Amino acid sequence: MIDGGQAARLEEDGGEGGIVLTADVIAIEVGGRLVGDPAARVRGIAPLDRAGGEELSFLTSSKYAPLLADSQAGVVLVTPELVESPGGARARIVVAKPHEALLSLIPRFYHVQRTHSGVHPTASIGRAVRLGTELSVGPYAVIGDGAEIGERAIIDAHAVVGAGVRVGDDSHLYAATTAYSGTVIGRRVIVHAGARLGSDGFGYVFRDGQHEKIPHVGRCIIEDDVEIGANTTIDRGSIDDTLIGAGTKIDNLVHIAHNCRIGRLCLIMAQVGIAGSVRVEDGCIIAGQVGISGHHTIGKGATLAAQAGVFGDIPSGETWSGYPARPHREALRAQAALFRLAPLLRRLERLLESTSRGADTNK
């Protein structure tokens, strides 16, 4: 509990949200142990190398301990193992997981400005549209016939919600997003600017001397608590549905093709390309620029390292990397062997030159 004296020190002018926190209040809020000056004040958050005297920072790895020695941060969240690291912070707050503690503090300093509810006069609203209460529809947004927009949803400027699309409660479609007809968006979904959901997949049949388009009649289903990055594209299914599981987070510039099934709580980083009918099971991590060819399964909890090229199924719980992708340790050994090859070739060339000169001398 925060007593009256602490409450008096809790909020003053400062930070984007007008908040100043003292070290003792921060320690109570995150359940940490305070070492140093309880009255040390902070108005915001910054990394160790850029933090000023009235900013909060954090130290979670010994790799960054040298930064603490030169840091000007006023208060630092630190793990028990690193609490004795050299540094001049006025106060240290010892917590097992500084990142999690920081997550609870960020909203205190930086409040996201809530969009005013209502429908802008320039928005285009189709026939038989169902609009929830307390929602916001921005300038020049388009909502097609028969669409359903949930409670407290936000549809920003120039966003397009196609005919029959459903957007769940508390979801946010940022500016210039597009949800084609056949898209279903769950609750608390965030879709960043320029993302395209439910476009046709790349499917053709070569017949009578031309590429005939395969009609796409499946849906694009985005379950609850998904976040989709800017300029990401997710195709609708051709016959089956494309599905993004609850709690999955997708970075910018990702492409997910038709009929893919992405499980729950996955992380998919920038510039990943996933071909049609891939199954990614729950809890997978797919790092930047990974390419996955069609009709394969990525097992539950698997990790694909950056730029991996996947041409087969990946077993559950394993980490694969390289091109073509293979178990990570095997890929590292193959890479190391490749790096040793050039010196070996130079030695072989010198040996051949020496042998050739010796043969010429003996003639």
C-alpha positions in Angstrom: 0.0 0.0 0.0 1.1 3.6 -0.7 0.7 5.9 2.4 -0.4 9.5 2.3 3.2 10.8 2.2 4.1 8.6 -0.7 1.0 9.6 -2.6 2.0 13.2 -2.2 5.3 12.4 -3.9 3.7 10.2 -6.6 2.3 12.7 -9.1 3.6 16.1 -10.0 4.2 17.8 -13.3 6.7 16.0 -15.5 6.9 13.2 -18.2 4.5 12.9 -21.1 1.8 11.9 -18.6 2.7 14.7 -16.2 4.1 12.2 -13.6 7.1 12.2 -11.3 7.8 9.1 -9.3 10.2 8.7 -6.4 12.4 5.7 -5.9 10.5 4.5 -2.8 7.2 4.6 -4.7 8.7 2.7 -7.6 10.0 0.0 -5.3 6.6 -0.5 -3.8 4.8 -0.6 -7.1 7.2 -3.3 -8.6 7.7 -5.2 -5.3 11.4 -4.5 -5.3 14.1 -3.8 -2.7 15.3 -0.3 -2.5 19.0 0.4 -2.2 20.0 4.1 -2.0 18.0 7.4 -1.8 14.3 6.8 -1.4 13.6 10.4 -2.5 15.4 10.1 -5.9 12.9 11.5 -8.5 12.4 10.4 -12.1 10.2 11.8 -14.8 10.7 9.3 -17.6 12.5 6.2 -18.9 15.7 5.9 -21.0 18.4 3.4 -21.7 21.5 3.5 -19.5 23.8 5.3 -22.0 21.3 8.1 -22.6 19.5 8.4 -19.3 19.7 11.7 -17.4 19.5 12.3 -13.7 15.7 12.4 -13.6 15.2 9.3 -15.7 14.7 5.6 -14.8 16.8 2.9 -16.5 17.4 -0.8 -16.1 20.2 -3.4 -16.1 19.4 -7.1 -16.9 22.6 -8.5 -18.3 26.3 -8.4 -17.2 27.0 -7.5 -20.9 25.7 -4.0 -20.2 27.1 -3.6 -16.7 29.9 -1.3 -18.1 27.2 1.2 -19.2 26.0 1.5 -15.7 29.4 2.8 -14.5 29.1 5.9 -16.8 25.3 6.2 -16.7 23.7 9.4 -15.4 20.4 7.6 -14.6 18.8 8.6 -11.3 17.1 5.3 -10.6 18.0 1.9 -12.0 16.0 -1.4 -12.0 18.6 -4.1 -11.5 18.7 -7.9 -11.0 20.0 -9.3 -7.7 23.1 -10.6 -9.4 24.1 -7.2 -10.7 23.1 -5.0 -7.8 26.8 -4.4 -6.8 27.8 -3.3 -10.3 29.8 0.0 -10.3 27.7 3.0 -11.0 26.5 6.4 -9.6 22.7 6.0 -9.7 21.1 7.6 -6.6 18.9 4.6 -6.1 18.8 1.0 -7.3 15.6 -1.1 -7.1 16.4 -4.9 -7.0 13.8 -7.0 -8.8 14.1 -10.5 -10.3 12.8 -9.4 -13.8 13.5 -5.7 -14.5 11.9 -5.9 -17.9 8.6 -7.0 -16.4 8.8 -4.3 -13.7 9.5 -1.7 -16.4 6.4 -2.9 -18.4 4.2 -2.0 -15.4 5.8 1.4 -15.0 5.8 2.7 -18.6 2.1 3.5 -18.6 2.6 5.8 -15.6 5.0 8.0 -17.5 3.6 7.8 -21.1 -0.1 7.9 -21.5 -1.5 7.0 -24.9 -3.9 9.7 -25.9 -7.4 8.3 -26.2 -9.2 9.1 -29.5 -12.5 10.9 -29.0 -15.5 8.6 -29.6 -17.9 9.3 -32.5 -18.0 9.0 -36.3 -16.2 11.7 -38.3 -18.5 13.5 -40.7 -16.3 12.6 -43.7 -16.4 8.8 -42.9 -18.4 6.6 -45.3 -20.8 4.2 -43.5 -22.5 1.5 -45.6 -26.0 0.0 -45.2 -26.9 -2.2 -42.3 -23.7 -1.5 -40.5 -23.7 -2.3 -36.8 -21.6 0.1 -34.7 -20.8 -0.5 -31.0 -20.9 2.2 -28.4 -17.9 4.5 -27.5 -16.2 3.7 -30.8 -14.2 6.1 -33.0 -14.3 6.3 -36.8 -11.8 8.7 -38.2 -11.8 11.0 -41.2 -12.4 9.4 -44.6 -12.7 5.9 -43.2 -14.8 3.5 -45.1 -17.0 0.9 -43.5 -18.8 -1.4 -46.0 -22.3 -2.8 -46.0 -23.1 -5.2 -43.2 -19.9 -4.7 -41.3 -19.9 -4.9 -37.5 -17.6 -2.8 -35.4 -17.4 -3.6 -31.7 -17.5 -1.6 -28.5 -14.7 1.0 -28.0 -13.1 0.0 -31.3 -11.0 2.6 -33.2 -11.0 2.9 -37.0 -8.5 5.6 -37.9 -8.4 7.9 -40.9 -8.6 6.3 -44.4 -8.9 2.8 -43.0 -11.2 0.5 -45.1 -13.4 -2.1 -43.5 -14.9 -4.2 -46.2 -18.5 -5.4 -46.5 -19.4 -8.0 -43.9 -16.2 -7.6 -41.9 -16.4 -8.0 -38.2 -14.1 -6.0 -35.8 -14.2 -7.0 -32.2 -14.4 -4.9 -29.0 -11.4 -2.7 -28.2 -9.6 -3.3 -31.4 -7.7 -0.6 -33.2 -7.2 -0.3 -37.0 -4.6 2.4 -37.6 -4.6 4.8 -40.6 -4.7 3.4 -44.1 -5.3 -0.2 -43.1 -7.5 -2.4 -45.2 -9.7 -5.4 -44.1 -11.1 -7.0 -47.2 -14.5 -8.7 -47.2 -14.2 -12.1 -45.6 -12.0 -10.9 -42.7 -12.9 -11.5 -39.1 -11.0 -9.5 -36.4 -11.2 -10.5 -32.8 -11.1 -8.4 -29.6 -8.2 -6.2 -28.6 -6.5 -6.6 -31.9 -4.0 -3.9 -33.1 -3.5 -3.5 -36.8 -0.8 -1.0 -37.7 -0.8 1.5 -40.6 -0.8 0.1 -44.1 -1.5 -3.5 -43.2 -3.7 -5.5 -45.6 -5.9 -8.3 -44.3 -7.8 -10.8 -46.4 -6.5 -10.1 -49.9 -6.5 -12.9 -52.4 -3.6 -15.4 -52.2 -1.3 -16.1 -55.1 -3.0 -19.1 -56.7 -3.3 -19.9 -60.4 -3.8 -22.9 -62.6 -2.1 -23.0 -66.1 -4.9 -24.0 -68.5 -5.4 -23.3 -72.2 -2.2 -21.3 -72.5 -2.8 -18.9 -69.7 -2.7 -18.6 -65.9 -6.3 -18.9 -64.6 -6.9 -17.4 -61.2 -8.2 -19.7 -58.4 -11.1 -18.0 -56.7 -10.5 -17.3 -53.0 -13.6 -17.9 -50.9 -12.0 -18.7 -47.6 -11.8 -16.2 -44.7 -9.0 -14.4 -43.0 -9.5 -14.9 -39.2 -7.5 -12.8 -36.7 -8.2 -14.1 -33.2 -8.1 -12.0 -29.9 -5.1 -10.1 -28.7 -3.1 -10.3 -32.0 -0.9 -7.4 -33.1 -0.1 -6.9 -36.7 2.8 -4.7 -37.9 2.8 -1.9 -40.4 2.6 -2.9 -44.1 2.1 -6.6 -43.3 -0.1 -8.6 -45.6 -2.2 -11.7 -44.6 -4.1 -13.4 -47.4 -7.5 -15.0 -47.1 -7.9 -18.7 -47.7 -8.6 -20.1 -51.1 -11.1 -22.7 -49.8 -10.0 -23.2 -46.2 -9.5 -20.2 -43.9 -6.3 -18.4 -43.0 -6.0 -18.2 -39.2 -3.9 -16.2 -36.9 -4.1 -17.6 -33.3 -4.8 -15.6 -30.2 -2.0 -13.6 -28.6 0.3 -13.9 -31.6 2.4 -10.8 -32.4 3.5 -10.1 -36.0 6.1 -7.5 -37.0 6.2 -5.1 -39.9 6.6 -6.2 -43.5 5.6 -9.8 -43.0 3.7 -11.8 -45.6 1.5 -14.7 -44.7 0.0 -16.6 -47.6 -3.4 -18.2 -48.1 -4.6 -21.2 -46.0 -1.8 -20.7 -43.4 -2.6 -21.6 -39.8 -0.6 -19.7 -37.3 -0.9 -20.9 -33.7 -1.4 -19.1 -30.4 1.3 -16.9 -28.8 3.7 -17.0 -31.7 6.3 -14.2 -32.5 6.9 -13.5 -36.2 9.6 -10.8 -36.9 10.1 -8.4 -39.8 10.3 -9.5 -43.5 9.3 -13.1 -42.8 7.6 -14.8 -45.8 5.3 -17.8 -45.2 4.1 -19.6 -48.2 0.6 -21.2 -48.6 -0.8 -23.9 -46.3 2.0 -23.7 -43.8 1.1 -24.7 -40.2 2.9 -22.9 -37.4 2.0 -24.4 -34.1 1.6 -22.6 -30.8 4.5 -20.7 -29.2 6.9 -20.6 -32.2 9.4 -17.8 -32.7 10.2 -16.9 -36.4 13.0 -14.4 -36.6 13.6 -11.7 -39.3 13.8 -12.6 -43.0 12.9 -16.3 -42.5 11.4 -17.9 -45.6 9.1 -21.0 -45.3 8.1 -22.9 -48.4 4.5 -24.1 -48.7 2.7 -27.0 -47.0 5.1 -27.6 -44.1 4.6 -27.7 -40.4 6.6 -25.8 -37.8 6.2 -27.7 -34.6 5.1 -26.3 -31.3 7.6 -24.1 -29.5 10.2 -24.3 -32.4 12.5 -21.3 -33.1 13.7 -20.3 -36.6 16.8 -18.1 -36.5 17.1 -15.1 -38.8 17.3 -15.7 -42.5 16.6 -19.4 -42.2 15.3 -21.0 -45.4 12.8 -23.8 -44.5 12.1 -26.5 -47.0 10.7 -29.2 -44.7 8.9 -29.8 -41.4 10.5 -28.5 -38.2 10.2 -30.6 -35.1 8.6 -29.2 -32.0 10.8 -27.4 -29.5 13.9 -27.3 -31.7 16.0 -24.3 -33.0 16.9 -24.4 -36.6 18.9 -21.9 -38.7 20.8 -21.5 -42.0 20.0 -22.1 -45.6 18.7 -24.6 -46.1 17.6 -24.7 -42.5 19.0 -27.4 -40.3 19.4 -27.9 -36.5 21.2 -24.9 -35.1 24.3 -26.6 -33.9 24.7 -28.5 -37.2 24.3 -25.2 -39.1 27.0 -23.6 -36.9 29.4 -26.4 -37.6 28.7 -26.3 -41.3 29.3 -22.5 -41.3 32.5 -22.9 -39.4 33.7 -25.6 -41.8 32.9 -23.3 -44.7 35.0 -20.5 -43.1 38.0 -22.9 -42.8 37.7 -24.0 -46.4 39.4 -20.9 -47.9 42.6 -21.2 -45.9 42.8 -24.9 -46.7 42.4 -24.1 -50.4 45.2 -21.5 -50.3 47.5 -24.1 -48.6 46.6 -26.7 -51.2 47.3 -24.2 -54.0 50.7 -23.4 -52.5 51.5 -27.1 -52.2 50.6 -27.7 -55.8 52.7 -24.7 -56.9 55.7 -26.1 -54.9 55.2 -29.6 -56.4 55.0 -28.1 -59.9 58.3 -26.1 -59.4 60.0 -29.2 -58.0 58.9 -31.3 -61.1 60.3 -28.6 -63.4 63.6 -28.6 -61.6 64.0 -32.3 -62.0 63.5 -32.3 -65.7 
